[in-house]
């Protein structure tokens, strides 16, 4: 049986904590590492696969979030991006596209990512009087073959 070993840590932008966490990852056989708030300079965190989860509040600037991601994760990195982007686009179920949706579509096009969410998927946000699809999952093409639309499931 294959077992995933997962390491998760909020590094609070600490250089020492980030270096210790990288050392731990090098010494142990982790399948997945989830990191929040790493210490980042001009260097990138060396990983074969970047698995990220993000929340972008509707009141925050999505462009800044996407620029932070781009400056941290190199283009040639295998990527799995999960997030609540609060962006509207017909590509993932909304009736229209807003500015955040356009920014996100430009980002995924430039990064050559594949949207895992099927266009006819159920809403991921349901509240009285409001329905939406803010929770999205993107991968690089090698992973898209493994994540067929019929295998995708979002829990609401």
BELWO-V644752 format. One line per field, one symbol per residue. ss: DSSP state (H for helix, E for strand, C for the rest). psi: psi as a letter, one per 40 degrees, with the letter a starting at -180 (. if undefined). A space follows every 50 residues. Layout:
ss->???
psi->???
//
This chain:
ss->CCCCCEEEEECCCCHHHHHHHHHHHHHCCCCEEEEECCCCCCCCCCCCEE EEEEECCCCCCHHHHHHHHHHHCCCCCEEEEEEECCCCCHHHCCCCCCHH HHHHHHHHHHCCEEECCCCCCCCCEEECCEEECCEEEEEEHHHHCCCCHH HCCCCC
psi->hhhhhhhhhheffhdddddddddddddighdhhhhifihhaeiihhidhh hihihhideihdddddddddedhidehhhhhhigefhhiddfeieihadd ddddddddddefihhdhidfiiiehhihehhifehihiiiddedddgide ehhhh.
//
